[in-house]
Amino acid sequence: MSVEDHELPVFTTAADMRAWVRKQKKSGRKVALVPTMGYLHEGHLSLVKAAKEKADVVVASIYVNPTQFAAHEDFDVYPRNPADDRAKLAAAGCHAVFEPESLYVAVPGGGGGESSNVVGRESNHPDSHETFVSVERLQRPLCGGSRPHFFRGVCTVVTKLFHICEPDVAVFGRKDYQQWRVICRMVRDLDFPIEVVGRPICREPDGLAMSSRNARLSAESRDRALSISRGLRWAEKAVAEAAVTRPDEVAAHVRGMIEEAGGKVDYVELLHAHNLGPVSDLTSQPVLLAVAAHFPARDRGTVRLIDNTVLNEIGDAQQGQGEQEEGQQQEQQQ
Amino acid sequence: MSVEDHELPVFTTAADMRAWVRKQKKSGRKVALVPTMGYLHEGHLSLVKAAKEKADVVVASIYVNPTQFAAHEDFDVYPRNPADDRAKLAAAGCHAVFEPESLYVAVPGGGGGESSNVVGRESNHPDSHETFVSVERLQRPLCGGSRPHFFRGVCTVVTKLFHICEPDVAVFGRKDYQQWRVICRMVRDLDFPIEVVGRPICREPDGLAMSSRNARLSAESRDRALSISRGLRWAEKAVAEAAVTRPDEVAAHVRGMIEEAGGKVDYVELLHAHNLGPVSDLTSQPVLLAVAAHFPARDRGTVRLIDNTVLNEIGDAQQGQGEQEEGQQQEQQQ
């Protein structure tokens, strides 16, 4: 453990992190975890704030998880700035940081260390990491289509973080809407004694959803990327006014807005907001409108941005299936 | 919770079980878990005894786990006798029993309750259980060949039991050698804060490895099934005396002994005792000799029996890679 100037303890090993959390719990304190991949923005800090309202002490983890990246994806160029992150977390009132160098067993001779756990790069050494957690249905649509190993990697690292940090509460952002639903399902199915909280998306003043990846957009790309949030706002208004009634009509219009702005659409989809199953209308259940699209990066390649909104949320409340439902079930289980 | 005559508390819900364990831990007691599928014999009770040496209180779970059975396997006829089990556990000095009716979310209209979680029978209802834990390499050989979903089911239910019972130590039998290795690997890879202990096989006086499934053998089948342990003893002697030097020679001879006695061999294999990889000789590493074979049942169908021994264990000790190694690593982590 090292203590920074601002007195925020930073733990780099599982044993040290767990010992600290157990000491907190022994003193009767409730512990919340905010898992992040670092390069923190206001969205992350809003999760820390929410965590502080749910628990006595807040641990944030900073770890760019190789198992949720494929070999062609941006693991190597994912933005990192741990010193800045720690300062922001200290200012936000976070109580400890878990910042492991590596979370996966890397066997000597088995390949390139931590990055050998990027999917498609891993070694087949019989003693290297080989255990994975999968949420088999919820992981398939949306981001699961173009990133088939993504949620398996997310669930695996979140399981590890849960076992190391032993939180009572874990806070996730709903920008990664499918991830939040997948984690809720995993927690329910595997009986984790953890309450999962999903927090609303934080946006820049112009509407762009906050993301660590925004830093990689050129100024022009950033302007063009506003087409995503403009599309979501259009859909919310059009559905509220019943100007459109069919999910495919909404999807086609939003896709058109993004493509017209020069975005390369990965998906624009409308799905059941709870189980991500297909929907045939916009009035009988809450409907997730989810978007993923690529825009040119300022360095090389493209930046993949995601965003979403839930349409027909009144229907959501009416059927008594609020967004926190699965987390609350967990809470009751304890 | 219900308290039996012999004062052994029996918990049937995850919440009650977890509350009891947390109370024990709050009092500073170390907790051990012995997961079982019931129909207990001396082998199971030896695990309880070992658990008592490792911890202050011992919880045994009794649960026939549907997700580790395939539709054509013996889930429905797996022997059950919970009242007898409880009496045996009380006599063995066990402190609590976890005996859930169901551990998987069963959605109304989604199929036949608990048995709908047998692989191949499950419903595809979008709200039913869908999260699984897999140890991708170690689960492939031996029992993974004929039972491809078996270890996925085992890892998933053990993860659930670990999250509900929150043990410091978990004790498994090495008759299920591959299962023990898979669980050790899962605990290492997912950072469970649990020490895994593997205990030696218990045998009947005539050498038959103890198993709940032995109850389903006819008297004649039981005699014939002794060919398995006779084969293992032959191999131990032949290898110790260097009368055979090649793994395939050992496998062929043991297979012959079992087939001659009327057994239908699923596998007779020699693998690296730690990582279950292939071996080309019997002297440079510890070698697992593992057997699975079917014998006629007294009711219907056949009974699948497994057994094993580790050859060249001196080599094992020499390279300082004892059987408890992974469990001990876990202990040090805490």
Interface residues (C-beta under 8 A of the other chain):
Chain A: A14 A15 R18 A19 L103 Y104 V105 N124 P126 D127 H129 E130 T131 F132 V133 S134 V135 E136 R137 L138 C155 T156 T159 K160 H163 I164 E166 R185 M186 R188 D189 L190 D191 F192 P193 H272 N275 L276 G277 Q332 Q333 Q334
Chain B: A14 A15 R18 A19 L103 Y104 V105 N124 P126 D127 H129 E130 T131 F132 V133 S134 V135 E136 R137 L138 C155 T156 T159 K160 H163 I164 E166 R185 M186 R188 D189 L190 D191 F192 P193 H272 N275 L276 G277 Q332 Q333 Q334
